[in-house]
């Protein structure tokens, strides 16, 4: 993971890995049968880092904590993002997933609703990270570059052309991915709370649902 963090997944070879840890190249095959299996093991380790156990007593708290943590980790380690394309089942995430489904069931959600809700939250968090890492060939974040170009173009619009965009120029100055993430995550959680028909909430000992 450290080697990929520095050089990218494409740069990873068994020979480089052996040199990284000071071991004979062939000895590594005692731990994994192929480079594909190594990638699967790395994927499982990545998911373990993205979704550690949280202390939230409600599914809303777990959703928010998990989404924020996963985004921070991937922004800090962008070379790990390609590992998310692995089709293997990350067993390291099953404990977190199981707990989240239990919390949602305790709040009256059906299993199918809970599964779709969780998938929506993770797709939003990880999808925004991919957008934030959308780089031009020169290493510039493309959405930010587009925003800068739009702000430069607004003063040159013909009078009466795109008036609502022109009036929003000052608001564009405060635009940020952090604000987009906060709004999207909170809106998603509130939407999940109201979009699914639920059975009456079950009382939990010593806990109060959010």
N, CA, C and O of each residue as an XYZ file, in Angstrom:
840
protein
N       0.837     -1.200      0.000
C       0.000      0.000      0.000
C       0.872      1.251      0.000
O       0.553      2.240     -0.659
N       1.970      1.199      0.742
C       2.886      2.336      0.797
C       3.538      2.576     -0.554
O       3.679      3.718     -0.991
N       3.933      1.497     -1.209
C       4.572      1.609     -2.526
C       3.606      2.210     -3.541
O       3.984      3.098     -4.305
N       2.367      1.735     -3.556
C       1.362      2.264     -4.484
C       1.035      3.717     -4.136
O       0.800      4.533     -5.027
N       1.022      4.035     -2.854
C       0.737      5.399     -2.417
C       1.751      6.373     -3.017
O       1.410      7.509     -3.346
N       2.988      5.925     -3.157
C       4.040      6.803     -3.693
C       4.110      6.788     -5.211
O       4.359      7.825     -5.826
N       3.891      5.618     -5.833
C       4.188      5.488     -7.253
C       2.992      5.138     -8.132
O       3.093      5.199     -9.357
N       1.868      4.775     -7.531
C       0.692      4.414     -8.308
C       0.586      2.918     -8.513
O       1.584      2.200     -8.444
N      -0.645      2.440     -8.770
C      -0.878      1.005     -8.884
C      -0.179      0.407    -10.101
O       0.305     -0.723    -10.039
N      -0.121      1.141    -11.196
C       0.519      0.609    -12.405
C       2.009      0.356    -12.209
O       2.601     -0.478    -12.894
N       2.601      1.073    -11.280
C       4.035      0.918    -11.050
C       4.354     -0.286    -10.170
O       5.518     -0.657    -10.022
N       3.333     -0.889     -9.591
C       3.562     -2.006     -8.671
C       3.962     -3.269     -9.436
O       3.242     -3.728    -10.323
N       5.107     -3.815     -9.081
C       5.538     -5.114     -9.595
C       5.982     -5.960     -8.411
O       6.296     -5.437     -7.342
N       6.004     -7.268     -8.613
C       6.440     -8.156     -7.538
C       7.897     -7.884     -7.204
O       8.297     -7.952     -6.042
N       8.686     -7.580     -8.218
C      10.110     -7.295     -7.984
C      10.275     -6.032     -7.126
O      11.079     -6.006     -6.194
N       9.500     -4.981     -7.454
C       9.589     -3.752     -6.661
C       9.118     -3.981     -5.229
O       9.688     -3.449     -4.277
N       8.075     -4.778     -5.102
C       7.550     -5.056     -3.767
C       8.577     -5.815     -2.938
O       8.766     -5.527     -1.756
N       9.241     -6.789     -3.562
C      10.267     -7.557     -2.851
C      11.397     -6.642     -2.388
O      11.886     -6.761     -1.264
N      11.804     -5.733     -3.266
C      12.871     -4.789     -2.891
C      12.403     -3.864     -1.772
O      13.192     -3.496     -0.902
N      11.119     -3.483     -1.788
C      10.563     -2.582     -0.773
C      10.660     -3.191      0.625
O      10.968     -2.496      1.593
N      10.394     -4.494      0.719
C      10.385     -5.127      2.039
C      11.646     -5.940      2.317
O      11.768     -6.552      3.378
N      12.592     -5.949      1.361
C      13.855     -6.648      1.574
C      13.718     -8.152      1.606
O      14.303     -8.818      2.460
N      12.939     -8.696      0.666
C      12.724    -10.144      0.622
C      13.003    -10.663     -0.786
O      12.894     -9.909     -1.752
N      13.366    -11.951     -0.916
C      13.528    -12.540     -2.254
C      12.204    -12.505     -3.010
O      11.143    -12.753     -2.436
N      12.277    -12.196     -4.299
C      11.069    -12.036     -5.096
C      10.157    -13.257     -5.027
O       8.957    -13.121     -4.789
N      10.716    -14.444     -5.234
C       9.896    -15.653     -5.290
C       9.266    -15.995     -3.949
O       8.250    -16.688     -3.899
N       9.856    -15.517     -2.866
C       9.306    -15.842     -1.548
C       7.925    -15.214     -1.328
O       7.151    -15.686     -0.495
N       7.623    -14.148     -2.078
C       6.335    -13.483     -1.892
C       5.172    -14.361     -2.344
O       4.047    -14.198     -1.871
N       5.441    -15.290     -3.259
C       4.365    -16.137     -3.756
C       3.897    -17.165     -2.724
O       2.934    -17.891     -2.967
N       4.575    -17.229     -1.575
C       4.072    -18.053     -0.475
C       2.848    -17.387      0.166
O       2.066    -18.042      0.856
N       2.691    -16.085     -0.067
C       1.614    -15.326      0.564
C       0.468    -15.008     -0.393
O      -0.652    -14.754      0.050
N       0.735    -15.018     -1.701
C      -0.320    -14.823     -2.698
C       0.121    -15.505     -3.981
O       1.309    -15.549     -4.301
N      -0.858    -16.039     -4.716
C      -0.547    -16.865     -5.877
C      -0.250    -16.057     -7.132
O       0.430    -16.542     -8.037
N      -0.755    -14.826     -7.195
C      -0.597    -14.015     -8.397
C      -0.694    -12.545     -8.039
O      -1.061    -12.190     -6.919
N      -0.364    -11.697     -8.993
C      -0.490    -10.265     -8.783
C      -1.956     -9.877     -8.610
O      -2.267     -8.949     -7.863
N      -2.863    -10.583     -9.296
C      -4.290    -10.319     -9.139
C      -4.741    -10.591     -7.712
O      -5.521     -9.824     -7.148
N      -4.258    -11.669     -7.132
C      -4.612    -11.969     -5.749
C      -4.032    -10.921     -4.805
O      -4.661    -10.559     -3.811
N      -2.843    -10.442     -5.113
C      -2.243     -9.376     -4.320
C      -3.125     -8.127     -4.360
O      -3.347     -7.488     -3.332
N      -3.624     -7.784     -5.541
C      -4.510     -6.623     -5.669
C      -5.790     -6.813     -4.838
O      -6.286     -5.869     -4.223
N      -6.312     -8.041     -4.830
C      -7.505     -8.303     -4.021
C      -7.213     -8.127     -2.533
O      -8.036     -7.586     -1.794
N      -6.044     -8.585     -2.096
C      -5.659     -8.414     -0.697
C      -5.499     -6.937     -0.359
O      -5.872     -6.500      0.729
N      -4.948     -6.178     -1.286
C      -4.790     -4.739     -1.080
C      -6.150     -4.048     -1.037
O      -6.363     -3.128     -0.247
N      -7.060     -4.496     -1.886
C      -8.416     -3.947     -1.878
C      -9.090     -4.178     -0.529
O      -9.736     -3.282      0.015
N      -8.933     -5.381      0.001
C      -9.523     -5.685      1.300
C      -8.918     -4.799      2.387
O      -9.632     -4.313      3.265
N      -7.608     -4.592      2.328
C      -6.953     -3.720      3.309
C      -7.433     -2.273      3.156
O      -7.631     -1.572      4.148
N      -7.618     -1.833      1.913
C      -8.116     -0.475      1.676
C      -9.501     -0.288      2.274
O      -9.760      0.711      2.945
N     -10.393     -1.245      2.033
C     -11.752     -1.133      2.554
C     -11.738     -1.116      4.078
O     -12.536     -0.417      4.702
N     -10.838     -1.880      4.670
C     -10.713     -1.864      6.135
C     -10.335     -0.473      6.623
O     -10.806     -0.032      7.672
N      -9.488      0.219      5.871
C      -9.110      1.581      6.239
C     -10.240      2.575      5.991
O     -10.410      3.535      6.742
N     -11.004      2.337      4.937
C     -12.076      3.273      4.597
C     -13.248      3.184      5.569
O     -13.902      4.187      5.853
N     -13.510      1.981      6.079
C     -14.702      1.776      6.909
C     -14.349      1.120      8.241
O     -14.737     -0.021      8.494
N     -13.621      1.832      9.088
C     -13.339      1.288     10.419
C     -14.590      1.348     11.287
O     -15.587      1.975     10.929
N     -14.514      0.692     12.415
C     -15.656      0.724     13.332
C     -15.826      2.128     13.891
O     -14.852      2.767     14.289
N     -17.072      2.609     13.920
C     -17.380      3.905     14.504
C     -18.272      3.701     15.722
O     -18.848      2.630     15.913
N     -18.376      4.723     16.527
C     -19.121      4.595     17.782
C     -20.536      5.172     17.684
O     -21.191      5.405     18.700
N     -20.993      5.397     16.467
C     -22.324      5.981     16.309
C     -23.415      5.065     16.829
O     -23.373      3.855     16.605
N     -24.381      5.628     17.515
C     -25.476      4.832     18.056
C     -26.674      4.785     17.119
O     -27.642      4.078     17.398
N     -26.629      5.526     16.009
C     -27.708      5.521     15.026
C     -27.122      5.316     13.642
O     -25.935      5.554     13.414
N     -27.968      4.870     12.717
C     -27.479      4.673     11.354
C     -27.093      6.003     10.719
O     -26.183      6.053      9.891
N     -27.784      7.096     11.102
C     -27.431      8.408     10.556
C     -26.000      8.788     10.939
O     -25.239      9.272     10.101
N     -25.636      8.570     12.199
C     -24.282      8.875     12.652
C     -23.254      8.001     11.942
O     -22.177      8.472     11.577
N     -23.590      6.721     11.746
C     -22.676      5.810     11.056
C     -22.503      6.214      9.599
O     -21.387      6.212      9.081
N     -23.613      6.563      8.931
C     -23.540      7.010      7.539
C     -22.608      8.209      7.413
O     -21.713      8.231      6.568
N     -22.829      9.196      8.256
C     -22.041     10.428      8.150
C     -20.578     10.183      8.476
O     -19.695     10.645      7.752
N     -20.311      9.460      9.561
C     -18.920      9.204      9.952
C     -18.194      8.396      8.878
O     -17.054      8.706      8.534
N     -18.849      7.361      8.347
C     -18.215      6.514      7.335
C     -17.957      7.285      6.044
O     -16.887      7.160      5.449
N     -18.922      8.072      5.616
C     -18.769      8.827      4.367
C     -17.650      9.855      4.479
O     -16.838      9.998      3.565
N     -17.608     10.568      5.598
C     -16.577     11.582      5.780
C     -15.186     10.943      5.875
O     -14.221     11.447      5.300
N     -15.101      9.840      6.601
C     -13.801      9.180      6.762
C     -13.305      8.621      5.428
O     -12.134      8.788      5.086
N     -14.189      7.955      4.670
C     -13.790      7.382      3.381
C     -13.308      8.474      2.429
O     -12.318      8.287      1.722
N     -13.990      9.593      2.405
C     -13.586     10.696      1.525
C     -12.216     11.229      1.925
O     -11.363     11.453      1.067
N     -11.999     11.436      3.231
C     -10.694     11.944      3.683
C      -9.560     10.995      3.304
O      -8.505     11.434      2.846
N      -9.776      9.703      3.495
C      -8.728      8.718      3.203
C      -8.372      8.716      1.719
O      -7.193      8.699      1.363
N      -9.379      8.733      0.860
C      -9.110      8.657     -0.571
C      -8.507      9.946     -1.117
O      -7.684      9.904     -2.031
N      -8.906     11.086     -0.569
C      -8.289     12.339     -1.001
C      -6.826     12.402     -0.563
O      -5.988     12.978     -1.257
N      -6.526     11.808      0.590
C      -5.150     11.800      1.087
C      -4.294     10.772      0.354
O      -3.072     10.914      0.297
N      -4.922      9.739     -0.208
C      -4.180      8.667     -0.880
C      -4.826      8.359     -2.234
O      -5.389      7.278     -2.406
N      -4.759      9.275     -3.188
C      -5.475      9.095     -4.453
C      -5.002      7.909     -5.281
O      -5.765      7.382     -6.090
N      -3.738      7.472     -5.091
C      -3.258      6.332     -5.876
C      -3.931      5.027     -5.470
O      -3.799      4.024     -6.171
N      -4.646      5.023     -4.355
C      -5.369      3.819     -3.945
C      -6.715      3.690     -4.634
O      -7.312      2.614     -4.620
N      -7.202      4.760     -5.232
C      -8.548      4.756     -5.810
C      -8.753      3.640     -6.842
O      -9.821      3.026     -6.832
N      -7.786      3.335     -7.744
C      -8.017      2.256     -8.718
C      -8.309      0.895     -8.091
O      -8.906      0.035     -8.739
N      -7.898      0.689     -6.841
C      -8.186     -0.584     -6.184
C      -9.683     -0.796     -5.981
O     -10.130     -1.932     -5.821
N     -10.463      0.287     -5.985
C     -11.904      0.174     -5.771
C     -12.609     -0.537     -6.920
O     -13.777     -0.902     -6.792
N     -11.919     -0.739     -8.043
C     -12.530     -1.434     -9.178
C     -12.437     -2.949     -9.041
O     -12.946     -3.668     -9.900
N     -11.807     -3.449     -7.996
C     -11.679     -4.894     -7.814
C     -13.064     -5.518     -7.595
O     -13.852     -4.980     -6.818
N     -13.382     -6.652     -8.267
C     -14.695     -7.280     -8.090
C     -14.788     -8.178     -6.865
O     -15.864     -8.697     -6.568
N     -13.697     -8.370     -6.153
C     -13.700     -9.255     -4.987
C     -14.588     -8.697     -3.881
O     -14.774     -7.484     -3.781
N     -15.136     -9.583     -3.052
C     -15.923     -9.166     -1.896
C     -14.964     -8.836     -0.751
O     -14.238     -9.717     -0.292
N     -14.948     -7.584     -0.280
C     -14.030     -7.208      0.800
C     -14.567     -7.673      2.155
O     -15.406     -7.001      2.757
N     -14.093     -8.796      2.623
C     -14.613     -9.339      3.883
C     -14.365     -8.404      5.058
O     -15.068     -8.476      6.066
N     -13.373     -7.530      4.938
C     -13.067     -6.614      6.035
C     -14.184     -5.612      6.277
O     -14.237     -4.996      7.341
N     -15.085     -5.436      5.301
C     -16.175     -4.466      5.456
C     -17.459     -5.090      5.992
O     -18.404     -4.370      6.313
N     -17.509     -6.405      6.092
C     -18.772     -7.065      6.407
C     -19.255     -6.745      7.825
O     -20.459     -6.627      8.057
N     -18.325     -6.605      8.771
C     -18.729     -6.266     10.131
C     -19.394     -4.903     10.195
O     -20.429     -4.737     10.840
N     -18.791     -3.921      9.517
C     -19.374     -2.577      9.461
C     -20.730     -2.608      8.774
O     -21.689     -2.002      9.253
N     -20.808     -3.312      7.655
C     -22.038     -3.397      6.877
C     -23.145     -4.067      7.689
O     -24.289     -3.613      7.685
N     -22.799     -5.142      8.380
C     -23.767     -5.862      9.186
C     -24.325     -4.979     10.308
O     -25.525     -4.987     10.580
N     -23.434     -4.222     10.950
C     -23.873     -3.333     12.028
C     -24.802     -2.249     11.497
O     -25.800     -1.915     12.135
N     -24.479     -1.707     10.339
C     -25.304     -0.652      9.762
C     -26.697     -1.173      9.409
O     -27.697     -0.500      9.657
N     -26.758     -2.368      8.832
C     -28.060     -2.950      8.511
C     -28.870     -3.201      9.784
O     -30.090     -3.038      9.784
N     -28.200     -3.595     10.863
C     -28.909     -3.826     12.121
C     -29.468     -2.529     12.679
O     -30.603     -2.496     13.155
N     -28.679     -1.455     12.625
C     -29.158     -0.168     13.119
C     -30.362      0.323     12.319
O     -31.301      0.893     12.875
N     -30.321      0.093     10.998
C     -31.444      0.539     10.171
C     -32.677     -0.321     10.419
O     -33.801      0.180     10.408
N     -32.465     -1.619     10.643
C     -33.593     -2.496     10.958
C     -34.237     -2.077     12.273
O     -35.461     -2.112     12.402
N     -33.422     -1.679     13.253
C     -33.947     -1.227     14.542
C     -34.752      0.066     14.393
O     -35.604      0.375     15.226
N     -34.478      0.809     13.333
C     -35.221      2.046     13.077
C     -36.410      1.800     12.149
O     -37.049      2.746     11.689
N     -36.705      0.523     11.876
C     -37.901      0.192     11.119
C     -37.718      0.010      9.626
O     -38.703     -0.194      8.918
N     -36.480      0.076      9.114
C     -36.254     -0.085      7.682
C     -36.321     -1.557      7.277
O     -35.824     -2.431      7.987
N     -36.938     -1.816      6.133
C     -36.857     -3.149      5.547
C     -35.441     -3.384      5.046
O     -34.689     -2.435      4.821
N     -35.082     -4.638      4.875
C     -33.721     -4.962      4.443
C     -33.395     -4.368      3.072
O     -32.303     -3.834      2.872
N     -34.332     -4.457      2.132
C     -34.035     -3.948      0.797
C     -33.836     -2.441      0.818
O     -32.979     -1.916      0.108
N     -34.638     -1.732      1.641
C     -34.484     -0.281      1.745
C     -33.139      0.067      2.367
O     -32.470      1.000      1.923
N     -32.743     -0.679      3.393
C     -31.472     -0.411      4.061
C     -30.295     -0.619      3.115
O     -29.356      0.177      3.104
N     -30.343     -1.684      2.326
C     -29.255     -1.972      1.390
C     -29.146     -0.871      0.335
O     -28.045     -0.420      0.020
N     -30.285     -0.438     -0.210
C     -30.252      0.624     -1.217
C     -29.804      1.956     -0.602
O     -29.104      2.737     -1.246
N     -30.206      2.204      0.629
C     -29.795      3.438      1.297
C     -28.288      3.472      1.494
O     -27.644      4.487      1.226
N     -27.728      2.367      1.959
C     -26.280      2.302      2.165
C     -25.542      2.470      0.838
O     -24.553      3.200      0.766
N     -26.016      1.801     -0.209
C     -25.369      1.919     -1.519
C     -25.407      3.350     -2.029
O     -24.449      3.823     -2.640
N     -26.518      4.042     -1.777
C     -26.636      5.440     -2.209
C     -25.605      6.319     -1.508
O     -24.961      7.154     -2.143
N     -25.451      6.130     -0.198
C     -24.511      6.948      0.564
C     -23.079      6.712      0.109
O     -22.321      7.665     -0.070
N     -22.702      5.455     -0.079
C     -21.330      5.152     -0.487
C     -21.069      5.618     -1.922
O     -19.982      6.110     -2.226
N     -22.055      5.466     -2.795
C     -21.882      5.923     -4.178
C     -21.689      7.430     -4.224
O     -20.880      7.934     -5.003
N     -22.434      8.150     -3.389
C     -22.273      9.603     -3.345
C     -20.887      9.986     -2.860
O     -20.214     10.800     -3.492
N     -20.449      9.407     -1.741
C     -19.159      9.779     -1.148
C     -18.004      9.434     -2.085
O     -17.125     10.263     -2.319
N     -18.003      8.218     -2.619
C     -16.904      7.792     -3.483
C     -16.979      8.486     -4.843
O     -15.948      8.802     -5.438
N     -18.197      8.721     -5.333
C     -18.343      9.402     -6.619
C     -17.831     10.828     -6.578
O     -17.227     11.299     -7.541
N     -18.069     11.525     -5.463
C     -17.567     12.890     -5.356
C     -16.040     12.900     -5.305
O     -15.405     13.799     -5.856
N     -15.456     11.907     -4.649
C     -13.996     11.822     -4.619
C     -13.448     11.686     -6.038
O     -12.462     12.336     -6.385
N     -14.076     10.852     -6.854
C     -13.622     10.695     -8.237
C     -13.717     12.010     -8.993
O     -12.847     12.328     -9.804
N     -14.774     12.778     -8.731
C     -14.909     14.087     -9.365
C     -13.812     15.032     -8.886
O     -13.244     15.782     -9.679
N     -13.518     14.993     -7.595
C     -12.477     15.852     -7.032
C     -11.096     15.497     -7.566
O     -10.207     16.346     -7.618
N     -10.917     14.240     -7.963
C      -9.621     13.794     -8.483
C      -9.588     13.788    -10.009
O      -8.688     13.198    -10.607
N     -10.562     14.441    -10.642
C     -10.606     14.518    -12.104
C      -9.556     15.530    -12.568
O      -9.800     16.737    -12.567
N      -8.409     15.031    -12.957
C      -7.257     15.880    -13.252
C      -7.052     16.064    -14.749
O      -7.311     15.158    -15.541
N      -6.584     17.248    -15.124
C      -6.174     17.496    -16.500
C      -4.779     16.893    -16.689
O      -4.141     16.509    -15.709
N      -4.295     16.803    -17.941
C      -2.940     16.289    -18.163
C      -1.871     17.097    -17.433
O      -0.756     16.613    -17.239
N      -2.199     18.319    -17.029
C      -1.225     19.182    -16.345
C      -1.384     19.141    -14.827
O      -0.756     19.923    -14.114
N      -2.227     18.225    -14.330
C      -2.383     18.075    -12.893
C      -3.318     19.076    -12.257
O      -3.317     19.231    -11.035
N      -4.125     19.769    -13.068
C      -5.095     20.734    -12.545
C      -6.430     20.023    -12.344
O      -6.838     19.228    -13.191
N      -7.121     20.301    -11.226
C      -8.432     19.700    -10.980
C      -9.429     20.299    -11.972
O      -9.699     21.499    -11.931
N      -9.970     19.476    -12.856
C     -10.784     19.957    -13.969
C     -12.021     20.737    -13.514
O     -12.260     21.818    -14.052
N     -12.824     20.252    -12.553
C     -13.993     21.052    -12.141
C     -13.619     22.433    -11.623
O     -14.335     23.402    -11.877
N     -12.509     22.537    -10.899
C     -12.074     23.849    -10.416
C     -11.609     24.730    -11.567
O     -11.819     25.942    -11.561
N     -10.980     24.111    -12.543
C     -10.542     24.861    -13.725
C     -11.755     25.396    -14.490
O     -11.750     26.538    -14.950
N     -12.786     24.569    -14.621
C     -13.995     25.015    -15.311
C     -14.661     26.163    -14.558
O     -15.141     27.121    -15.164
N     -14.684     26.054    -13.223
C     -15.283     27.104    -12.412
C     -14.542     28.419    -12.612
O     -15.164     29.472    -12.753
N     -13.214     28.358    -12.624
C     -12.411     29.567    -12.821
C     -12.676     30.178    -14.197
O     -12.782     31.398    -14.329
N     -12.781     29.341    -15.205
C     -13.048     29.843    -16.558
C     -14.437     30.486    -16.635
O     -14.617     31.501    -17.307
N     -15.415     29.893    -15.947
C     -16.764     30.469    -15.947
C     -16.763     31.839    -15.285
O     -17.372     32.776    -15.801
N     -16.091     31.966    -14.156
C     -16.055     33.260    -13.458
C     -15.372     34.321    -14.319
O     -15.761     35.489    -14.295
N     -14.361     33.916    -15.073
C     -13.687     34.867    -15.967
C     -14.592     35.280    -17.126
O     -14.507     36.407    -17.615
N     -15.459     34.362    -17.561
C     -16.290     34.634    -18.740
C     -17.507     35.484    -18.410
O     -17.999     36.208    -19.276
N     -18.003     35.415    -17.185
C     -19.253     36.094    -16.831
C     -19.236     37.586    -17.158
O     -20.210     38.073    -17.733
N     -18.180     38.342    -16.824
C     -18.197     39.781    -17.140
C     -18.290     40.073    -18.637
O     -18.621     41.191    -19.032
N     -18.001     39.075    -19.470
C     -17.997     39.289    -20.913
C     -19.281     38.806    -21.582
O     -19.394     38.852    -22.807
N     -20.251     38.342    -20.788
C     -21.537     37.952    -21.362
C     -22.216     39.188    -21.962
O     -22.094     40.292    -21.432
N     -22.924     38.990    -23.062
C     -23.724     40.076    -23.619
C     -24.825     40.428    -22.628
O     -25.354     39.538    -21.962
N     -25.186     41.722    -22.513
C     -26.243     42.134    -21.570
C     -27.510     41.316    -21.756
O     -27.990     41.152    -22.878
N     -28.040     40.813    -20.684
C     -29.271     40.029    -20.740
C     -29.057     38.557    -21.052
O     -30.007     37.775    -21.038
N     -27.792     38.165    -21.339
C     -27.511     36.759    -21.622
C     -27.173     36.030    -20.317
O     -26.313     36.469    -19.553
N     -27.841     34.945    -20.083
C     -27.637     34.153    -18.857
C     -27.671     35.048    -17.606
O     -26.718     35.047    -16.828
N     -28.743     35.798    -17.408
C     -28.791     36.760    -16.297
C     -28.686     36.102    -14.920
O     -28.094     36.679    -14.008
N     -29.249     34.913    -14.758
C     -29.197     34.275    -13.444
C     -27.789     33.789    -13.109
O     -27.366     33.825    -11.954
N     -27.073     33.333    -14.135
C     -25.683     32.946    -13.898
C     -24.856     34.178    -13.557
O     -24.019     34.143    -12.655
N     -25.095     35.265    -14.282
C     -24.342     36.493    -14.023
C     -24.591     36.999    -12.606
O     -23.665     37.471    -11.946
N     -25.831     36.903    -12.133
C     -26.135     37.399    -10.787
C     -25.582     36.480     -9.706
O     -25.505     36.867     -8.540
N     -25.197     35.266    -10.086
C     -24.659     34.313     -9.107
C     -23.134     34.362     -9.028
O     -22.526     33.530     -8.355
N     -22.513     35.319     -9.702
C     -21.047     35.357     -9.741
C     -20.436     35.452     -8.348
O     -19.464     34.757     -8.052
N     -20.994     36.303     -7.490
C     -20.427     36.435     -6.155
C     -20.594     35.145     -5.350
O     -19.740     34.804     -4.532
N     -21.699     34.431     -5.586
C     -21.924     33.164     -4.881
C     -20.915     32.110     -5.310
O     -20.555     31.234     -4.524
N     -20.460     32.191     -6.549
C     -19.480     31.226     -7.035
C     -18.149     31.344     -6.304
O     -17.374     30.389     -6.257
N     -17.885     32.516     -5.734
C     -16.623     32.713     -5.021
C     -16.524     31.802     -3.790
O     -15.429     31.425     -3.375
N     -17.681     31.455     -3.215
C     -17.671     30.618     -2.019
C     -17.840     29.135     -2.308
O     -18.017     28.336     -1.388
N     -17.785     28.759     -3.602
C     -17.993     27.360     -3.964
C     -16.805     26.517     -3.533
O     -15.656     26.939     -3.667
N     -17.082     25.321     -3.013
C     -16.007     24.390     -2.653
C     -16.547     22.976     -2.644
O     -17.747     22.766     -2.471
N     -15.668     22.006     -2.829
C     -16.061     20.609     -2.758
C     -16.551     20.253     -1.354
O     -17.460     19.436     -1.200
N     -15.954     20.862     -0.335
C     -16.381     20.570      1.036
C     -17.840     20.947      1.237
O     -18.598     20.194      1.849
N     -18.238     22.103      0.727
C     -19.626     22.538      0.885
C     -20.572     21.655      0.072
O     -21.680     21.352      0.513
N     -20.127     21.244     -1.121
C     -20.928     20.331     -1.934
C     -21.125     19.015     -1.191
O     -22.225     18.465     -1.166
N     -20.051     18.517     -0.588
C     -20.125     17.250      0.136
C     -21.057     17.361      1.339
O     -21.912     16.499      1.546
N     -20.894     18.425      2.137
C     -21.737     18.590      3.323
C     -23.215     18.648      2.945
O     -24.043     17.969      3.553
N     -23.541     19.460      1.940
C     -24.942     19.596      1.516
C     -25.473     18.270      0.985
O     -26.571     17.847      1.347
N     -24.702     17.625      0.136
C     -25.156     16.379     -0.465
C     -25.357     15.276      0.562
O     -26.354     14.556      0.512
N     -24.412     15.136      1.499
C     -24.512     14.073      2.487
C     -25.701     14.278      3.411
O     -26.462     13.346      3.671
N     -25.858     15.503      3.908
C     -26.971     15.769      4.815
C     -28.320     15.642      4.105
O     -29.290     15.151      4.682
N     -28.371     16.087      2.853
C     -29.614     15.960      2.091
C     -29.932     14.490      1.835
O     -31.091     14.077      1.887
N     -28.893     13.707      1.560
C     -29.101     12.282      1.311
C     -29.651     11.580      2.556
O     -30.597     10.797      2.467
N     -29.057     11.863      3.705
C     -29.519     11.236      4.946
C     -30.965     11.626      5.244
O     -31.776     10.773      5.607
N     -31.291     12.910      5.090
C     -32.670     13.345      5.332
C     -33.633     12.722      4.329
O     -34.764     12.374      4.668
N     -33.170     12.589      3.097
C     -34.014     11.962      2.089
C     -34.292     10.506      2.401
O     -35.410     10.027      2.214
N     -33.268      9.795      2.879
C     -33.454      8.393      3.259
C     -34.444      8.289      4.413
O     -35.281      7.387      4.453
N     -34.334      9.229      5.352
C     -35.239      9.217      6.512
C     -36.702      9.330      6.097
O     -37.581      8.767      6.751
N     -36.962     10.053      5.015
C     -38.350     10.346      4.632
C     -38.841      9.573      3.414
O     -40.036      9.584      3.120
N     -37.940      8.903      2.702
C     -38.319      8.290      1.428
C     -38.870      6.878      1.562
O     -39.571      6.398      0.672
N     -38.559      6.210      2.668
C     -38.976      4.829      2.829
C     -40.014      4.707      3.937
O     -39.870      5.291      5.012
N     -41.070      3.931      3.653
C     -42.061      3.640      4.689
C     -41.415      2.717      5.715
O     -40.812      1.703      5.363
N     -41.549      3.083      6.990
C     -40.921      2.297      8.043
C     -41.948      1.828      9.055
O     -42.988      2.455      9.255
N     -41.630      0.708      9.687
C     -42.458      0.242     10.788
C     -42.154      1.107     11.996
O     -41.127      1.785     12.006
N     -43.011      1.115     13.026
C     -42.737      1.938     14.207
C     -41.365      1.640     14.791
O     -40.924      0.491     14.811
N     -40.699      2.675     15.260
C     -39.364      2.512     15.813
C     -39.382      1.618     17.044
O     -40.297      1.671     17.865
N     -38.362      0.809     17.144
C     -38.232     -0.061     18.300
C     -37.356      0.623     19.340
O     -36.305      1.173     19.010
N     -37.784      0.591     20.581
C     -37.001      1.235     21.636
C     -35.710      0.472     21.871
O     -35.691     -0.759     21.851
N     -34.636      1.207     22.094
C     -33.333      0.593     22.356
C     -32.908      0.938     23.773
O     -33.096      2.064     24.235
N     -32.347     -0.017     24.441
C     -31.941      0.208     25.824
C     -30.844      1.257     25.899
O     -29.791      1.127     25.275
N     -31.113      2.300     26.676
C     -30.078      3.301     26.935
C     -29.706      4.144     25.737
O     -28.735      4.897     25.810
N     -30.445      4.051     24.619
C     -30.070      4.810     23.436
C     -31.290      5.565     22.918
O     -32.434      5.146     23.091
N     -31.002      6.674     22.287
C     -32.062      7.468     21.676
C     -31.730      7.646     20.212
O     -30.622      8.058     19.866
N     -32.674      7.340     19.356
C     -32.432      7.474     17.937
C     -32.355      8.929     17.538
O     -33.057      9.769     18.102
N     -31.488      9.243     16.544
C     -31.385     10.602     16.058
C     -32.659     10.974     15.310
O     -32.779     12.094     14.813
